[in-house]
Amino acid sequence: MLAYRGLRLQLILRLYATWPAMHHMGVQTTNPKPRARPHHRSLANKELLSLGAATATFLEALPQRVVWIVSADLAHTRLASGPYGFCPCAQPFDNAVLRWAKDVPSQSAAEALLQEARRWQREGAASCGFTGLVAAQGAMAQLSANGTAVPWAGEVLAYGHPTYYGMMVAKFEREPAGALMV
């Protein structure tokens, strides 16, 4: 359980990378450090979505404007000569993530990430950014569901795979109140 300015959050997933950042921001924790770091392949969508939702709730309560940066390293299995070898699942994985990023906040976008990309990840896409992208989906869903946010718009700014892994730069912004998303 975390306490910050009277706000209490239950984090289902405790990652080593999360604790130092929250500790630095003055968050008091009753469980300061996790005893083990789970392997990213063992994490379920539900846990990652919950982590994203809890992080969004925490960040939304801060008085400062916040930018959350998530790794968007995509499939690492594009070259047989690369460190992770080749998997035909690499491009389908990247395509599913790109559809998600372009179509946020639609239900089909969430399915592209949470079902299709997850399936290709399990097949061997080996994306180190997948877990953070699922957490970001959870954050956007939380802020849209609780009435504190208007819809989100996603835009892919760059995509490529000049080496053995795919890379994406995208931004997700809240639409201004009253704006029509087309």
LINFENMO-V792018 format. One record per residue. SS is DSSP state (2 for helix, 1 for strand, 0 for the rest). PSI is psi in radians with two decimals (none if undefined). NEAR is the number of other C-alpha atoms within 12 Angstrom. Layout:
BEGIN
ss: <SS	SS>
psi: <PSI	PSI>
near: <NEAR	NEAR>
END
This chain:
BEGIN
ss: <0	1	1	1	0	0	1	1	1	0	0	0	0	0	0	2	2	2	2	2	2	2	2	2	0	0	0	1	1	0	0	0	0	0	0	0	0	0	0	2	2	2	0	0	2	2	2	2	2	2	2	2	2	2	2	2	2	2	2	2	0	0	0	0	0	0	0	0	0	0	0	0	1	0	0	0	0	1	0	0	0	0	0	0	0	1	0	0	2	2	2	2	2	2	2	2	2	2	2	2	2	2	2	0	0	0	2	2	2	2	2	2	2	2	2	2	2	2	2	2	2	2	2	2	2	0	0	0	0	2	2	2	2	2	2	2	2	2	2	2	2	2	2	2	2	0	0	0	0	0	0	1	1	1	1	1	1	1	1	1	0	0	0	0	0	0	1	1	1	1	1	1	1	1	0	0	0	0	0	0	0	0>
psi: <2.33	2.53	2.21	1.98	0.76	-0.12	2.25	2.30	2.41	1.97	2.12	-0.61	2.24	1.98	2.55	-0.66	-0.46	-0.74	-0.85	-0.66	-0.80	-0.67	-0.74	-0.56	0.07	0.25	2.27	2.30	2.56	-0.28	1.39	-0.64	2.43	2.67	-0.41	2.64	2.06	2.59	2.42	-0.48	-0.33	-0.11	2.29	2.69	-0.72	-0.78	-0.75	-0.68	-0.70	-0.71	-0.79	-0.75	-0.76	-0.69	-0.73	-0.75	-0.76	-0.87	-0.60	-0.51	-0.23	2.52	-0.35	2.74	2.40	2.42	2.22	2.08	2.23	2.40	2.32	0.62	2.16	-2.56	2.31	0.25	0.91	-0.39	2.31	-0.55	-0.06	2.97	-0.35	0.09	-2.94	2.46	2.28	-0.16	-0.16	-0.92	-0.74	-0.64	-0.91	-0.72	-0.73	-0.74	-0.70	-0.73	-0.75	-0.87	-0.61	-0.53	0.09	2.34	0.42	2.72	-0.64	-0.54	-0.79	-0.72	-0.64	-0.68	-0.91	-0.40	-1.02	-0.93	-0.68	-0.73	-0.78	-0.56	-0.77	-0.51	-0.39	0.34	-0.50	0.87	2.14	-0.27	-0.13	-0.80	-0.71	-0.61	-0.69	-0.70	-0.68	-0.67	-0.75	-0.67	-0.81	-0.68	-0.73	-0.82	-0.43	-0.60	-0.52	0.11	-0.02	-0.13	2.62	3.04	2.75	2.68	2.29	2.53	2.20	2.06	-0.56	2.57	2.43	3.00	1.21	-0.14	-2.62	-0.14	2.67	2.63	2.47	2.45	2.14	2.76	2.59	2.09	2.64	2.37	2.54	2.59	2.32	-0.10	2.56	2.17	2.17	none>
near: <19	27	24	24	16	13	19	19	27	23	30	22	36	31	27	19	16	25	26	18	18	25	20	13	18	15	26	23	25	17	19	21	20	19	12	10	17	18	14	23	24	16	26	24	32	21	28	32	32	31	35	37	33	35	40	32	33	31	28	27	21	20	9	10	9	15	14	22	15	25	22	34	33	43	45	37	34	32	23	16	14	16	15	21	20	22	28	21	29	37	34	28	40	40	28	33	50	38	30	37	39	30	29	38	37	24	16	19	28	32	24	31	42	34	23	28	39	37	27	32	36	24	22	27	39	36	40	26	33	44	40	34	42	41	36	43	45	32	34	41	34	30	29	26	19	16	14	18	24	23	29	34	28	28	23	24	16	17	25	22	22	13	19	27	34	34	33	32	26	29	27	28	27	24	19	13	14	10	12	12	18	11>
END
